[in-house]
Amino acid sequence: MPLFITTSRKPSPTTRRLARWLSLLLGGKSENRGKRGVAEIGERGLKAGFERVLFVYESHGNPDELAFLQDGGWLDSIAVRGVELPSLAQKEGRLPGLARGKALDAEGERVLDLLLHAQVEAVEGAGAVEVVAGGLEIAFQYRGKKVGPVIKIAGIRPAPKNAENAVGG
């Protein structure tokens, strides 16, 4: 199932571009958050047919965390330590809206589970964007060619354990 993707409340241009790229590459839908709260974004995602919402959070104007919300609760998140965004001129035009994963290690498998959710096993063939994930980065390929951003990751952050961090809790 693709992701419903949004950003922190007042995102920098870099964070907005990363959210749009992720939407394009993973086949999800990107929406500016504005003044909406987490619960409202979660509801909008569900109404639009998405099980999981991806929040692209930032620190000091740079993407810092990919946080995942599902069934009203937070899942593990991906700590981001840097992003290399291609110029807009390098945009690949139309991409298939389908993604499949290639894990380079155990942490890459967890990253793919968070990003691709049920798509991991479901998509086969050359007509999909390949998400290549390992302990140090997330990259994207389409028909053997690199596309989109390269996301440098610092690791997986465990989901908050207390109920107060869950939406509506």
Phi and psi in degrees as a GROMACS rama.xvg file:
@    title "Ramachandran Plot"
@    xaxis  label "Phi"
@    yaxis  label "Psi"
@TYPE xy
-60.1966  168.775  PRO-2
-101.259  147.176  LEU-3
-91.5324  119.156  PHE-4
-115.728  133.023  ILE-5
-142.935  179.735  THR-6
-122.306  -177.246  THR-7
-67.9796  174.239  SER-8
-61.5755  -46.2066  ARG-9
-123.032  76.1819  LYS-10
-75.0057  150.874  PRO-11
-74.8521  163.944  SER-12
-56.8783  -36.0178  PRO-13
-63.393  -44.1888  THR-14
-66.2905  -40.7782  THR-15
-63.0061  -42.3365  ARG-16
-63.3208  -42.0028  ARG-17
-61.9812  -43.0882  LEU-18
-61.3327  -42.7058  ALA-19
-65.4767  -41.6059  ARG-20
-61.7506  -45.7888  TRP-21
-61.1451  -39.7771  LEU-22
-61.9201  -45.1181  SER-23
-64.7879  -44.6989  LEU-24
-75.7531  -35.516  LEU-25
-96.5195  -3.72262  LEU-26
78.4929  20.052  GLY-27
-93.7225  -162.24  GLY-28
-124.984  132.49  LYS-29
-106.874  137.139  SER-30
-141.791  135.999  GLU-31
-66.7952  136.731  ASN-32
-76.6561  -40.7115  ARG-33
62.5509  -135.307  GLY-34
-94.5163  7.32058  LYS-35
-68.9167  143.13  ARG-36
-81.3758  170.743  GLY-37
-60.1645  -43.8387  VAL-38
-61.9228  -41.9034  ALA-39
-65.983  -39.8615  GLU-40
-64.1954  -42.9249  ILE-41
-57.9504  -43.1291  GLY-42
-65.1234  -41.9603  GLU-43
-62.0758  -40.6179  ARG-44
-62.4746  -45.0752  GLY-45
-62.0387  -44.2381  LEU-46
-62.9956  -30.0055  LYS-47
-84.3729  -0.214834  ALA-48
94.1047  16.844  GLY-49
-105.618  135.237  PHE-50
-81.6135  -31.0938  GLU-51
-126.3  139.465  ARG-52
-113.747  135.637  VAL-53
-108.615  121.686  LEU-54
-101.995  123.969  PHE-55
-96.5091  102.208  VAL-56
-93.0171  159.735  TYR-57
-135.721  162.747  GLU-58
-137.426  127.122  SER-59
53.5563  38.3493  HIS-60
83.7291  1.43337  GLY-61
-119.47  141.742  ASN-62
-54.3045  132.997  PRO-63
-125.022  -27.2341  ASP-64
-156.02  141.059  GLU-65
-109.036  105.366  LEU-66
-105.665  138.815  ALA-67
-117.138  132.37  PHE-68
-118.467  131.106  LEU-69
-148.803  137.298  GLN-70
52.1852  38.3868  ASP-71
76.6949  5.30824  GLY-72
-132.115  156.034  GLY-73
-80.7387  141.126  TRP-74
-100.326  -178.973  LEU-75
-57.208  157.502  ASP-76
-124.79  164.983  SER-77
-106.398  119.65  ILE-78
-79.774  125.707  ALA-79
-102.767  131.492  VAL-80
-109.787  -5.30499  ARG-81
175.489  156.637  GLY-82
-137.97  132.775  VAL-83
-107.474  109.611  GLU-84
-99.8536  132.348  LEU-85
-72.0609  161.825  PRO-86
-67.1099  158.402  SER-87
-61.5697  -26.5293  LEU-88
-65.3103  -22.3799  ALA-89
-86.5968  2.72744  GLN-90
-59.0305  136.651  LYS-91
-82.9857  9.32479  GLU-92
75.0496  -132.262  GLY-93
-84.6523  125.362  ARG-94
-109.104  159.878  LEU-95
-70.4151  -15.6089  PRO-96
77.3258  11.9146  GLY-97
-124.07  144.546  LEU-98
-136.788  147.604  ALA-99
-132.054  162.449  ARG-100
-116.194  153.983  GLY-101
-135.139  109.568  LYS-102
-90.2877  134.37  ALA-103
-93.4869  -15.7492  LEU-104
-162.612  -176.193  ASP-105
-63.2903  -39.0162  ALA-106
-66.9991  -35.9856  GLU-107
-61.0332  -37.1005  GLY-108
-62.4957  -41.5984  GLU-109
-67.2355  -40.6791  ARG-110
-59.7288  -45.3365  VAL-111
-64.2841  -38.4787  LEU-112
-61.0538  -39.8113  ASP-113
-70.4239  -46.075  LEU-114
-74.4853  -42.0394  LEU-115
-101.469  -16.9486  LEU-116
50.702  -117.803  HIS-117
-79.1954  -8.26429  ALA-118
-74.327  -18.9492  GLN-119
-50.9282  -48.8272  VAL-120
-92.0264  -21.6732  GLU-121
-78.5577  -24.7212  ALA-122
-104.683  125.195  VAL-123
-126.578  163.687  GLU-124
94.3666  173.085  GLY-125
-81.059  -5.18553  ALA-126
-86.9526  18.4978  GLY-127
-124.964  153.911  ALA-128
-74.0975  134.477  VAL-129
-98.238  123.879  GLU-130
-96.0344  115.971  VAL-131
-104.202  115.413  VAL-132
-126.325  134.338  ALA-133
-140.793  -177.126  GLY-134
-61.7221  -18.6366  GLY-135
-111.466  -22.7345  LEU-136
-160.178  164.522  GLU-137
-121.33  126.556  ILE-138
-131.373  165.945  ALA-139
-130.838  141.61  PHE-140
-134.404  146.948  GLN-141
-136.942  121.002  TYR-142
52.7285  43.5752  ARG-143
79.7282  2.04703  GLY-144
-115.731  136.343  LYS-145
-64.7177  136.302  LYS-146
-136.948  155.312  VAL-147
69.4077  -164.662  GLY-148
-78.4943  163.126  PRO-149
-113.637  123.017  VAL-150
-105.377  115.539  ILE-151
-82.0237  127.142  LYS-152
-113.618  148.053  ILE-153
-99.0685  -11.0434  ALA-154
140.721  -174.511  GLY-155
-102.491  130.21  ILE-156
-98.9166  130.498  ARG-157
-65.5112  151.786  PRO-158
-63.7401  147.13  ALA-159
-59.2256  138.913  PRO-160
-90.6096  -23.9948  LYS-161
-85.2587  149.454  ASN-162
-66.5234  -21.5355  ALA-163
-65.4859  -24.1509  GLU-164
-82.8991  -8.53659  ASN-165
-81.3288  149.819  ALA-166
-67.7537  131.018  VAL-167
77.2987  4.34181  GLY-168
